[in-house]
Amino acid sequence: MRALSLSDYQLAQLRAAAKNLLPSQRTDFLEGVARRLGDQPSDEALQIAIAAQLATNRLPVFLCDAVSTNKRE
């Protein structure tokens, strides 16, 4: 695994995203983000990588699913 060079802002964004995960999920998350980034990631590239990695292994929520859930309540 190669080392990434992140700005203080980027590191704070990455830590904030990882903080919401279970400790057992953080390593896979961080490695997944690193795989998605180039050698000098921009702020935008980091945000896209974080969002993509957070979406991994999550079932999508469709608008029609949310409507039917609200009707039951």
Protein Blocks (a to p, Z undefined) as FASTA:
>chain_A
ZZddddfklmmmmmmmmmmpcfklmmmmmmmmmmmpcfbdcfklmmmmmmmmmmgopacd
dfklmmmmmmmZZ
